[in-house]
Amino acid sequence: MSIWWVNLGERFAEQQAAEALWCPNKTVAKDGTLDAPAWHWAIIEQVRQGEFIVLARDGRIEGLGVARQMAISDSPKPAGFPDGK
């Protein structure tokens, strides 16, 4: 069993409301092409059901969670998530 630290930043409220963690599965390069996801987005697929997640924002712990299921690859962005980063 693992304990995960997740920095939610500007998406904290949206992810809390959705009761889900979500991150892009591709990185947009400066020339607009799609690359592999950033390492910190890719490792979310390692989270397993029942593992603990420390939810942080601005260097502070904002909450604790328990994964309800494994990550869902290529899951679409949840409704209400802003465009951009």
GIBEL-V633312 format. One record per backbone hydrogen bond with DSSP energy under -0.5 kcal/mol. NH is the residue of the N-H (numbers start at 1). CO is the residue of the C=O. If there is no record, write none. Layout:
nh: {NH:NH}
co: {CO:CO}
//
This chain:
nh: {4:6:6:8:8:9:11:12:15:16:17:18:19:19:20:27:29:29:32:35:37:41:42:43:44:45:46:47:50:51:52:53:54:55:55:56:56:57:60:62:62:63:65:67:71:73:75:81}
co: {52:4:54:6:56:56:8:9:11:12:13:14:15:16:15:35:27:33:29:27:25:38:38:39:41:42:43:44:67:48:2:65:4:53:63:6:54:60:57:55:60:55:53:51:47:71:72:78}
//
